[in-house]
Amino acid sequence: MAFYNDKTIIKDLMADGYSLEDARDYAVVGCVELTGAGNSIGYTSGQAVRLPQVLEATLFGGRLSAADWRFVGVPTPSATEFKSFEDVKRAFVEQLSYAIDLMIRRTELKDKVIVENYPLPLFSATIEGCIESGKDVTWEVRVITMPQ
């Protein structure tokens, strides 16, 4: 069960660039992801930073036990080397920054693969502007630029 607050949702969607009219016509994707209706791809899977893993990488020098202790983050001191909580926070911020950057790069790559290989013509017909422009939703809604 989920409870939604229209006042907060509308304000937040407008802060993301939606017009008042579009923000009032929001949709819920999946479990709790909010998006515009008829004007957005609205998929959110694949974009995640798992904070417990970031914390584990922080405490074990950039390694995860589930990855057989290979580096999955940036090398930082292990928990035994921290002298203060400030040291832990600094290492956590380093790991979190790395995880966010990695998520962005993976998302951009995933989006590029979708654009180049998996057009969505039926879905595109339901999205504002796609029929008029003759462009698939994967191109109409989001211009893909890969970081160098």
C-alpha positions as CSV (number, residue, x, y, z in Angstrom):
1,M,0.0,0.0,0.0
2,A,1.2,3.5,-0.8
3,F,0.0,6.9,0.1
4,Y,0.6,9.8,-2.3
5,N,0.4,13.5,-1.6
6,D,-0.8,15.4,-4.7
7,K,0.5,18.8,-3.4
8,T,4.0,17.5,-2.9
9,I,4.1,15.4,-6.1
10,I,2.8,18.2,-8.3
11,K,5.4,20.6,-6.7
12,D,8.2,18.1,-7.2
13,L,7.2,17.3,-10.8
14,M,7.1,21.0,-11.6
15,A,10.6,21.4,-10.1
16,D,11.7,18.7,-12.6
17,G,10.3,20.8,-15.5
18,Y,6.7,19.6,-15.9
19,S,4.1,22.3,-16.5
20,L,1.4,22.6,-13.9
21,E,-1.1,20.9,-16.2
22,D,1.2,17.9,-16.9
23,A,2.2,17.7,-13.2
24,R,-1.4,17.4,-12.2
25,D,-1.8,14.6,-14.7
26,Y,1.0,12.4,-13.3
27,A,1.1,8.6,-13.4
28,V,2.7,6.0,-11.1
29,V,5.1,3.6,-12.8
30,G,5.9,0.3,-11.2
31,C,5.7,0.6,-7.4
32,V,6.2,4.2,-6.5
33,E,8.0,6.0,-9.4
34,L,6.1,9.2,-10.5
35,T,6.2,10.5,-14.0
36,G,4.1,12.5,-16.5
37,A,1.3,10.7,-18.3
38,G,1.6,10.6,-22.1
39,N,4.8,12.6,-22.3
40,S,7.5,10.4,-20.8
41,I,9.1,7.0,-21.3
42,G,8.7,6.5,-17.5
43,Y,10.9,3.5,-17.1
44,T,13.1,3.5,-14.1
45,S,14.6,0.1,-13.8
46,G,18.3,-0.2,-14.0
47,Q,19.0,3.1,-12.4
48,A,19.9,2.4,-8.8
49,V,22.5,3.0,-6.2
50,R,22.3,0.5,-3.4
51,L,23.4,2.3,-0.2
52,P,24.1,-0.9,1.8
53,Q,26.6,-1.9,-0.9
54,V,28.1,1.5,-0.8
55,L,28.5,1.2,2.9
56,E,30.0,-2.2,2.6
57,A,32.5,-0.9,0.0
58,T,33.3,1.9,2.4
59,L,34.1,-0.4,5.3
60,F,36.1,-2.9,3.2
61,G,38.3,-0.6,1.1
62,G,36.1,-0.6,-2.0
63,R,35.4,-4.4,-2.0
64,L,32.2,-6.4,-1.6
65,S,32.0,-9.9,-0.2
66,A,29.3,-10.8,-2.8
67,A,31.9,-10.0,-5.5
68,D,34.5,-12.3,-4.0
69,W,36.2,-9.2,-2.5
70,R,37.1,-7.8,-5.9
71,F,37.1,-4.0,-6.2
72,V,33.7,-2.7,-7.1
73,G,34.3,0.8,-5.8
74,V,37.2,3.1,-5.4
75,P,40.1,2.0,-3.2
76,T,39.6,3.6,0.2
77,P,41.0,2.6,3.6
78,S,39.4,-0.4,5.3
79,A,37.4,0.1,8.5
80,T,40.3,-0.8,10.7
81,E,42.3,2.2,9.4
82,F,39.7,4.8,10.1
83,K,40.6,7.1,13.0
84,S,37.3,9.0,13.3
85,F,33.7,9.0,12.1
86,E,34.7,11.9,9.7
87,D,37.1,9.4,8.0
88,V,34.2,7.0,7.5
89,K,32.0,9.8,6.1
90,R,34.7,10.9,3.7
91,A,35.2,7.3,2.4
92,F,31.5,6.9,2.1
93,V,31.2,10.0,0.0
94,E,34.0,8.8,-2.2
95,Q,32.3,5.4,-2.7
96,L,28.8,7.1,-3.2
97,S,30.2,9.5,-5.8
98,Y,31.8,6.6,-7.6
99,A,28.6,4.6,-7.5
100,I,26.5,7.5,-8.8
101,D,28.9,8.1,-11.6
102,L,28.9,4.4,-12.5
103,M,25.1,4.4,-12.5
104,I,24.9,7.4,-14.8
105,R,27.4,5.8,-17.3
106,R,25.5,2.5,-17.2
107,T,22.2,4.2,-17.7
108,E,23.5,6.2,-20.6
109,L,24.9,3.1,-22.2
110,K,21.6,1.2,-21.6
111,D,19.6,4.1,-23.2
112,K,21.9,4.2,-26.2
113,V,21.4,0.5,-26.8
114,I,17.6,0.9,-26.5
115,V,17.7,3.8,-28.9
116,E,19.8,2.0,-31.5
117,N,18.2,-1.5,-31.2
118,Y,14.8,-1.5,-29.6
119,P,12.4,1.1,-31.0
120,L,9.0,1.3,-29.4
121,P,6.6,2.2,-32.3
122,L,3.3,1.2,-30.5
123,F,4.2,2.9,-27.3
124,S,5.5,5.9,-29.3
125,A,2.0,6.3,-30.8
126,T,0.7,7.1,-27.3
127,I,3.3,9.8,-26.4
128,E,2.7,13.4,-27.2
129,G,4.7,14.6,-30.2
130,C,6.0,11.3,-31.5
131,I,3.5,10.9,-34.4
132,E,3.8,14.6,-35.3
133,S,7.6,14.4,-35.5
134,G,7.8,10.9,-36.9
135,K,10.3,10.0,-34.2
136,D,10.3,7.0,-31.9
137,V,9.8,7.9,-28.2
138,T,13.3,6.8,-27.4
139,W,14.5,9.7,-29.6
140,E,11.7,12.2,-29.0
141,V,11.7,12.3,-25.2
142,R,15.4,12.1,-24.5
143,V,18.4,13.0,-26.6
144,I,21.2,10.5,-25.8
145,T,24.7,11.8,-25.4
146,M,27.4,9.5,-24.2
147,P,30.1,10.9,-22.0
148,Q,33.6,10.6,-23.4
